[in-house]
């Protein structure tokens, strides 16, 4: 009797190991795939030489994808999420953890509502994305100081910067320069969607397009009824992502001296003014 129980347990244990082994091999064999490549798009692994990436090129676990000037690319991840790369962008992708690690440049991400969590990583800002659409930007200025930005077009997420959580929603952008406090400001969602190359220059339809359309309609209705004051006059929409004007940015920096708790994070439909952005701590 004891041997029978022992054998049954051993059989189940070996079966579990077999299933786990198959699952691991499947995960290891999954790849992301380039679905659009315009001008200079390359990929490689760590220090290895880069090779051109074209439509259909697989991007394996741990490899990076890079775009040159006046270039762009789109990537279909194994979880059906879409990542679009703007010009001068480089990022790594981990299949195992479903993590996009942005080194430089700009990406737009769109994770279907029922897909596996997508992890967004930069050197200073991170976020776990569960069914939403947004963008991430890493910029290095002439003084070699980096600026990190994450914004949402639709949905909600919690981003982490400087060791603190920042709940953000549609129409919110979190900006962080190491050495200064992170802050959140609002932007005009319909104007961004209409003007950004990340949405206007690509061929495919985003998985969450219906949610983006709904957010645009909701934003426009709230603006019509006076619930939202468009922040367009303090935000520049000429590039791939919305950025604060110099005056608004200086105001944001000055406001960092305010006592903690003076302002909470903005909520969809009632964003904070870009010239008086809120802080999460």
N, C-alpha and C positions, 0 to 999 in steps of 0.2 A: 504493500500500500504506500509506504513511504517512498519507495523507488518510483512508483507511478506518479505521485505528486511531484517528485523532484524532476522527473523526465518531462512532465507537462510544463513545469515552470521554465526548464531549460529551453524547451521548444519555443515557448512564447518569447523568451528573452532573445533567442537567436533571430526569431522572426522580426522582432522590434529593431534589432541591430541592422538587419537586412533592409528594412524599410527606410531607416534613417540613412543608411549608406546610399540607397537609391536617391533619396531626397537631396542629399548633399551633392551627389554627382550631377543631378539635374540643375541645381542652383549654380554649381561651378561651370556648367556648360552653357548657361544663359548669357546672352550678349545684348547690348543695345545696338541699334542699327541707325545709320545715317539715312535720313529720308529726304534731305535737301542740302545741297552744297553749292554755294555761289562764290566764285573767284577763288581765293586762297584758303583752303581748308585742309588741315593735316592732322594726323594722329600718331601716337607712339606710346612707348612704355618707359617711364622713368628717364634714364639717361640714353636710351637707345635712339637711333636716328629716326627722324620723323618721315612718314610717307604720306602721299596725297590721299585724302579721303573723298570719296565720291558717293553718290546715291547707292545704297546697298552695302556700303562698307560696315563690317561689324566692329564694334568697340567693346573689347573684352574687359573683364574684371581688372581694375587697376590701371587701365590705359587712360590716356588723356586725349582730348580733342581741342584743336586750336584753330582760330580764324585770324586772318590778316586784316589789313586795312581795307575798307570798302567791301568786306566779305561777311558772309553769314552762313549759318548751318542750322539744321533741325535734327533732333535725335529722338527716336522712339525707344523708350526704356522697356525692359522686360515686363514691367508692371502696367504697361499701356499708358504711362505718363508721357507727356511731351515736354521736351526741353528745346528752346530756341536760343541760339547763340548770336549775339550781335558782333560787330567788328572788334578786332583786337582782343579776343576773349580766349582764355584757356581754363579748362577745368578737367578734373579727374572724376571718374565714376566707379563706384564700388557696387557690384551686383549683389554681393553677400549681404551688405547692410542697406542697400538701396539708397546710397548717399551720393549727392552731387557736391563736390568740393571745388568751389570757385576760387581760382587763383588771381585772375585779373579779368576785367571787362564786364560784360552784362549778359545775363540770361533771363529768359522768361520761362516759367515753369507752369505746367497745367496738369494737376493730378486728379483723375476721375474720382468721384465720390466713393466708389466701392473698391478702389484699388489699394494696394499695400501702402503704408505710410512712407512718404518720401522725406528723407532727411537732407536739409540744406546746410552746408558748412562753408564758412570762410574762416580766415585767421582770427576774426574778432566777433562775428555775429553768426549765430546758428538758429535753426528753427526746425520743428517737426511738422510736416505738412500733411494734413488729413483732408483731402478733397477740397482743394481751392486752387486759384490761379493768381500768380503774382510775378514779381521780378526781383532780382538781386544784382547788385552792382558793386564792383570794387575798383576804385580809382586811385592812382598814385600821382600826386602833383609834382611840380618842379622841385619842391623842397624834399621830395621823397616821403611825404606824409600821406598815409592812406586814409581814404574815406570809405565806409561800408554802408550800404543802403539795402533795405528790404522793404518792399511795398506789396500791397494786396489789391487786386482788381475785384475779386469776389471771394466770399467766404471769410473765415477767421483763422487765426493762428496765434501762437505765442512765440515770439522771438526772444533770444537771450543775447544781451550785450553788457559788457562790463560787469558780469556776474549777477545781473538782475533780469527778471522776466518782464517782457513788454507785450501785453495782449494787444493785437492790432486787428482791424477789420477792413472791409472794402473801403478804399479811398484814404487809407492811412499809409504813411511811410515812416519807417524808423531809420534815422541817420546817426552814425557814430564815427567820430574821429578819436582814436585812442589818445588819451590825455585830456579830453573834454567829456562832459556828460552826454550820453545818448539822449535824443529827443525825438518826439513823434510830431509830424505835421500832416495836414490834409492836402489832398490834391483833387483836381477835377477829373473824375473817372471817364465820362464821355469824351472829353477833349483829348485825354491821353490815348484812349482806344482808337480815336479817329486819326491821330497824328503820329503815333510811334511806329517806326519801322518794324519793331518786334511783332506788331499786329497787322500792319498794312503791306509789308513786303513779302510775306510768306504765302505759299500756295495752299497748304492744308488747312482744314478746319480743326479748331481746338476741341478736345473732348467735352469741355465745360462751356461751350459757346452759348448754350441756352441760359446758363446761369450768368454769364457775362452780359448777355442781352437784358436779362431781368434786372441786373444791378444798374445798368445804364438807364433803363426806364424808371426804376425807383429813384435814382439820383435826380433825374430830370424833373420828375414829379415833385420831389421834395424841394428842389430849387424853385420850381414854379410857385409853390405854396409858401415860400419864404422860410422853410425849415433849414435850408442850407444856403450860406453865402458863399458863392463861388470864389475859391482862393486863387483864381487864374492870374490876378494882377501881381502876385508875389512869387509865382512859380513859372519857371521856364520850361516850355514843352517842345523846344526845337530839336532836342536830341532824342536818344532812345528811351530815356526815362525822364520823369519830371524832376527838376532840381530847384532849390530855392534860389531866388535872386540874391545878389550880394547884400542888398539892404536887409532883406528878410533874414538871411543867414546871420548877419551881424546882430540883429535883434534877438535871434535865437540864442546866440552865444551870450549876450548880455543877460538874458533871462535866466541863465543857469545859476545866478547868484541868489535866486528866490528861495525861501525856506521850503524844506521838503513838505510835500503834501498840499501845496498851494493849488495844484491842478492835477486832475486825474487824467487817465488816458482817454482820448476821444472815442466816441462810439459812432457806429455807422448812422448817418442821418443827422448827426450833431457834431461834426468834426471841430477840432480846435483850430484857431486861426494860425496860419503859417507864420505870421509875424509874432505870435505869442504861443509857441508850441508847448505841449505838455511834456512832463517827464514822468517816468515810472517810479522814481524814487527820489 
